[in-house]
């Protein structure tokens, strides 16, 4: 991937978020401001330019739509074989952690999460 192409659709603040590699980063912005674009570019930059394994990147967003879009964009940018299993919504990630470790809290492993319809 050409890193110049990676930054071509980003503004200065988005580029800063992509290039910040020390510690965690949180992107908070309004609807339509390019959060998904910036997070996707950051993920691709970490994988392609810095050699970080996708299994070492946790990329959390709030909506299922944004998570799906990020996964689709990453597959287009990095290829279909890219592991996007840690690109998810906050809720799906928390469910994943609970399913792995709920027994440590002495809760039954066959728990279910109720939504407002339930």
RADATA-V169116 format. One line per field, one symbol per residue. phi: phi as a letter, one per 20 degrees, with the letter a starting at -180 (. if undefined). psi: psi as a letter, one per 40 degrees, with the letter a starting at -180 (. if undefined). A space follows every 10 residues. Layout:
phi = ???
psi = ???
This chain:
phi = .effffefdd efffffffef demeccdcaf fmeoffffff ffgfffffed mffgfdddcd cedfffffff fffffffdof efedfddbeg fffffgffff cfffemdffe fcdedfff
psi = ihddddedei adddddddeh ehaiihhhii heefdddddd ddddddddde fhhdeehhhh ididdddddd dddddddeid ehhfdfhiid dddddddddd edddefiief iihiadd.
